[in-house]
Amino acid sequence: MKAIIPVSGNPFHFGHKFLYDEAEKIFGKNNITLLITQNDNKDLTQLNNLRDCIIPYNMNVSILPDKTLLARYIADQKITYIIRGIRNNVDTDYELRLAQFNYDINPECKTIFLPAKKEYENISSSIIRTLIQYNELEQVKRYMDEDSIIRYINYISKDNTIIKILYYDKNTDYKLYLDKDSVINVENIFEYFLNKKFNVKHFKFNEDVSQLEELSIKGELHWNNLFNYIFSYLPNVCDADYKNCKVFYLNWPNIWKYWKYIPNELKGKMRLFKLVDKKELNTIDDEKFHDGIINI
């Protein structure tokens, strides 16, 4: 049996995550998918950015195709169950009408209602958006993963810069990917930028990161200056997943060494891609990357 949880993802929060976890207990991890739903105000770039905001939660995520009704989609995908959360009587009345609407279109469609956990009864995406608008981020941290908050703030700020970080393991012939002019070798940029801009001599990218402390002001590298240099003087590429965005491909296999030094606003722009074989890049949407640890 397969099931989906349709959400707007704007933003995704712990109330949604509770619903996903409960559904996973019933259907199993491989049989439950979070579905980001379309509306007339969302284009592909927005949907991809909203999906990227959900990556830190380590779930199966898909996007409802454009101009597609949910009931038709689950019929095409051979999915039987829709999982919906219920917080109060208002939710119940609305969800019952929606369930009947879906059933009228697709009689095989069944809706399962799950009650919200008590601490999440008053959470809503609209309330979280208001808290973010007024910069009440400490309160928002009670409702969302911090990495997800950073990504979401970048999304609503309409920053059109995306940084695709390419990394690889010892078994990958990375030269098959990285001989292209469009891929920026961060190791070379580090050495050039730190030596030329900060008069730091003998700094090697792969040396122990304790050296970074010597290059810091108030405990942080000049990361913004470094990336402003990249954004200003180095090429960006066209990317079908992020139309109308400036996308930079960075060759940065050792990014995990520097993760805790990178400012949050820059982390929120980063998308991690593992080099898999001669033709493919796989996004890291089912693995954790926090505090300098990546599970491959």
C-alpha positions as CSV (number, residue, x, y, z in Angstrom):
1,M,0.0,0.0,0.0
2,K,1.2,3.5,-0.9
3,A,0.2,6.8,0.5
4,I,1.0,10.5,0.0
5,I,0.8,13.5,2.3
6,P,0.0,16.6,0.2
7,V,1.3,19.9,1.6
8,S,2.1,23.4,0.4
9,G,5.5,23.3,2.0
10,N,5.4,27.0,2.6
11,P,7.0,26.4,5.0
12,F,7.2,22.8,6.1
13,H,7.2,22.5,9.9
14,F,7.3,19.9,12.7
15,G,3.5,19.5,12.6
16,H,3.9,18.2,9.1
17,K,6.9,16.1,10.1
18,F,4.8,14.4,12.9
19,L,2.2,13.5,10.3
20,Y,4.8,12.0,8.0
21,D,6.4,10.0,10.9
22,E,3.0,8.6,11.9
23,A,2.2,7.7,8.3
24,E,5.6,6.0,8.0
25,K,4.8,3.7,10.9
26,I,1.6,2.6,9.1
27,F,2.9,2.3,5.5
28,G,6.7,2.0,5.8
29,K,9.4,4.4,4.7
30,N,9.4,3.3,1.1
31,N,5.6,3.6,0.7
32,I,5.0,7.1,2.0
33,T,5.8,10.3,0.0
34,L,5.4,14.0,0.9
35,L,3.9,15.8,-2.1
36,I,4.4,19.5,-2.6
37,T,1.2,20.7,-4.3
38,Q,0.9,23.2,-7.1
39,N,-1.1,26.4,-7.3
40,D,-1.2,29.2,-9.8
41,N,1.3,31.3,-7.9
42,K,4.1,28.7,-7.9
43,D,6.5,28.0,-10.8
44,L,9.0,25.2,-11.1
45,T,11.8,27.3,-9.6
46,Q,9.7,28.0,-6.5
47,L,8.7,24.4,-6.1
48,N,12.3,23.2,-6.4
49,N,13.3,25.7,-3.8
50,L,10.5,24.6,-1.4
51,R,11.6,21.0,-1.9
52,D,15.1,22.0,-1.1
53,C,13.9,23.6,2.2
54,I,12.6,20.1,3.2
55,I,15.9,18.3,2.5
56,P,17.1,18.5,6.1
57,Y,14.1,16.4,7.3
58,N,15.3,13.3,5.4
59,M,12.0,12.3,3.7
60,N,10.7,11.1,0.4
61,V,9.5,14.3,-1.4
62,S,7.9,14.7,-4.8
63,I,6.2,17.6,-6.6
64,L,2.6,17.5,-8.0
65,P,2.9,18.0,-11.8
66,D,1.6,21.3,-13.2
67,K,-2.2,21.4,-14.2
68,T,-2.8,18.1,-12.4
69,L,-5.6,17.3,-9.9
70,L,-4.5,15.4,-6.8
71,A,-7.1,12.7,-7.4
72,R,-5.9,12.1,-11.0
73,Y,-2.3,12.1,-9.9
74,I,-2.7,9.3,-7.3
75,A,-4.7,7.3,-9.8
76,D,-1.8,7.5,-12.3
77,Q,0.7,6.7,-9.7
78,K,-1.3,3.8,-8.3
79,I,-1.5,5.4,-4.9
80,T,-4.6,4.6,-2.8
81,Y,-4.3,6.7,0.3
82,I,-4.1,10.4,1.1
83,I,-3.0,11.3,4.6
84,R,-4.4,14.5,6.1
85,G,-3.8,16.0,9.5
86,I,-6.7,17.3,11.7
87,R,-6.1,20.0,14.3
88,N,-9.6,21.2,15.1
89,N,-13.3,21.3,14.0
90,V,-12.5,23.8,11.2
91,D,-9.9,21.4,9.7
92,T,-12.4,18.5,10.0
93,D,-15.2,20.2,8.1
94,Y,-12.8,21.3,5.3
95,E,-11.0,18.0,5.0
96,L,-14.2,16.0,4.9
97,R,-15.5,18.1,1.9
98,L,-12.1,17.8,0.2
99,A,-12.1,14.0,0.7
100,Q,-15.5,13.7,-0.9
101,F,-14.4,15.8,-3.8
102,N,-11.4,13.6,-4.4
103,Y,-13.5,10.5,-4.1
104,D,-16.0,11.8,-6.6
105,I,-13.2,12.1,-9.2
106,N,-11.4,8.9,-8.2
107,P,-13.5,6.3,-6.3
108,E,-10.4,4.3,-5.5
109,C,-9.0,7.3,-3.5
110,K,-9.3,7.0,0.3
111,T,-8.4,9.6,2.8
112,I,-7.0,8.8,6.3
113,F,-7.3,11.5,8.9
114,L,-4.7,11.7,11.7
115,P,-5.1,14.0,14.7
116,A,-2.3,16.4,15.4
117,K,0.0,16.0,18.3
118,K,-1.1,18.4,21.1
119,E,2.0,20.7,20.9
120,Y,1.4,21.1,17.2
121,E,-2.3,21.9,17.3
122,N,-1.7,25.7,17.0
123,I,1.1,25.6,14.4
124,S,0.3,26.7,10.9
125,S,2.5,27.7,8.0
126,S,0.8,31.2,7.9
127,I,1.7,31.8,11.6
128,I,5.3,30.8,10.9
129,R,5.5,33.1,7.9
130,T,4.3,36.0,10.1
131,L,6.9,35.1,12.8
132,I,9.7,35.1,10.2
133,Q,8.4,38.4,8.8
134,Y,8.9,40.0,12.2
135,N,12.3,38.2,12.7
136,E,11.1,36.1,15.6
137,L,13.5,33.3,14.7
138,E,14.0,31.9,18.2
139,Q,10.3,31.2,18.3
140,V,10.3,29.7,14.8
141,K,13.1,27.3,15.9
142,R,10.4,25.6,18.1
143,Y,8.5,24.7,14.9
144,M,11.1,24.1,12.2
145,D,14.6,22.6,11.7
146,E,17.2,25.4,11.8
147,D,18.7,24.4,8.5
148,S,15.3,24.4,6.9
149,I,14.6,27.9,8.3
150,I,17.8,29.3,6.7
151,R,16.8,27.8,3.3
152,Y,13.3,29.1,3.6
153,I,14.4,32.7,4.5
154,N,16.6,32.7,1.4
155,Y,13.6,31.5,-0.6
156,I,11.2,34.2,0.5
157,S,13.9,36.8,0.2
158,K,13.8,36.0,-3.5
159,D,17.6,35.6,-3.7
160,N,18.1,34.1,-7.1
161,T,21.6,32.6,-6.4
162,I,21.9,28.9,-6.1
163,I,25.3,27.2,-5.3
164,K,25.5,23.6,-6.4
165,I,28.2,21.9,-4.4
166,L,29.7,18.8,-6.2
167,Y,31.5,16.2,-4.1
168,Y,32.6,12.7,-4.7
169,D,34.2,9.7,-3.0
170,K,37.4,7.9,-3.7
171,N,35.8,5.6,-6.2
172,T,34.5,8.4,-8.5
173,D,36.5,9.5,-11.5
174,Y,35.7,13.2,-10.8
175,K,37.7,14.5,-13.8
176,L,34.9,13.2,-16.1
177,Y,32.8,16.0,-14.6
178,L,35.2,18.7,-13.6
179,D,37.1,19.4,-16.7
180,K,34.3,21.6,-17.8
181,D,34.8,25.4,-17.7
182,S,31.4,25.8,-16.0
183,V,32.6,24.1,-12.8
184,I,34.6,26.2,-10.4
185,N,37.4,24.6,-8.5
186,V,37.1,26.0,-5.0
187,E,40.5,24.7,-3.9
188,N,42.2,27.0,-6.4
189,I,39.9,30.0,-5.5
190,F,40.7,29.5,-1.8
191,E,44.4,29.6,-2.3
192,Y,44.3,32.6,-4.7
193,F,41.8,34.5,-2.6
194,L,43.3,34.0,0.8
195,N,46.8,34.6,-0.4
196,K,46.1,37.6,-2.5
197,K,43.3,39.3,-0.6
198,F,44.5,38.6,2.9
199,N,48.2,38.3,2.4
200,V,48.2,34.8,4.0
201,K,51.1,32.7,2.9
202,H,51.5,29.0,2.7
203,F,47.8,28.2,3.3
204,K,46.8,24.9,1.8
205,F,43.2,24.0,1.3
206,N,43.6,20.4,2.6
207,E,45.5,21.3,5.7
208,D,44.0,21.1,9.2
209,V,41.1,23.5,9.5
210,S,42.5,24.9,12.8
211,Q,44.4,27.3,10.5
212,L,41.2,28.9,9.7
213,E,41.1,30.5,13.1
214,E,44.2,32.5,12.1
215,L,42.3,33.8,9.1
216,S,39.3,34.9,11.0
217,I,37.8,38.1,12.4
218,K,35.5,37.5,15.3
219,G,35.7,33.8,14.7
220,E,34.6,33.8,11.1
221,L,36.3,33.7,7.7
222,H,35.6,36.4,5.2
223,W,33.1,34.0,3.5
224,N,30.9,36.7,2.1
225,N,33.9,38.4,0.4
226,L,35.0,35.1,-1.0
227,F,31.6,34.3,-2.5
228,N,31.0,37.8,-3.7
229,Y,34.3,37.3,-5.7
230,I,32.9,34.1,-7.1
231,F,29.5,35.6,-8.0
232,S,31.1,38.7,-9.5
233,Y,33.9,37.3,-11.6
234,L,33.3,33.6,-12.3
235,P,30.7,32.0,-14.7
236,N,27.2,30.9,-13.7
237,V,25.4,28.3,-15.7
238,C,21.9,27.6,-17.0
239,D,20.1,25.0,-14.9
240,A,16.7,23.6,-15.9
241,D,15.8,23.0,-12.2
242,Y,16.3,26.7,-11.3
243,K,15.1,28.8,-14.2
244,N,15.7,32.5,-13.9
245,C,18.4,31.9,-11.2
246,K,22.1,32.3,-11.2
247,V,23.5,28.9,-10.6
248,F,27.2,28.2,-9.7
249,Y,28.7,24.7,-9.8
250,L,31.5,24.4,-7.3
251,N,34.0,21.5,-7.1
252,W,34.2,21.3,-3.3
253,P,34.7,17.7,-2.1
254,N,36.0,18.9,1.3
255,I,33.2,21.2,2.2
256,W,32.4,19.2,5.3
257,K,35.7,20.5,6.9
258,Y,34.5,24.1,6.7
259,W,30.7,23.7,7.2
260,K,30.6,25.2,10.7
261,Y,32.6,28.3,9.5
262,I,30.2,29.1,6.7
263,P,27.6,31.8,7.4
264,N,24.0,30.6,7.6
265,E,22.8,32.8,4.7
266,L,25.4,31.1,2.4
267,K,24.5,27.6,3.7
268,G,20.9,28.3,2.7
269,K,21.9,28.8,-0.9
270,M,23.9,25.6,-1.2
271,R,22.6,22.4,-2.7
272,L,24.7,19.2,-2.3
273,F,25.2,16.9,-5.3
274,K,27.2,13.6,-5.2
275,L,29.0,12.6,-8.4
276,V,27.8,9.1,-9.1
277,D,29.0,7.9,-12.4
278,K,30.0,9.2,-15.8
279,K,26.7,10.9,-16.6
280,E,24.7,11.6,-13.4
281,L,24.6,14.0,-10.5
282,N,22.4,12.9,-7.5
283,T,21.0,15.5,-5.2
284,I,21.4,14.7,-1.5
285,D,17.7,14.7,-0.5
286,D,17.8,11.6,1.6
287,E,20.9,12.1,3.6
288,K,21.9,14.3,6.5
289,F,24.5,17.1,6.3
290,H,24.7,19.0,9.5
291,D,27.5,20.4,11.6
292,G,30.3,19.2,9.3
293,I,29.0,15.6,9.1
294,I,27.8,14.0,5.9
295,N,26.6,10.4,5.7
296,I,27.4,8.8,2.3
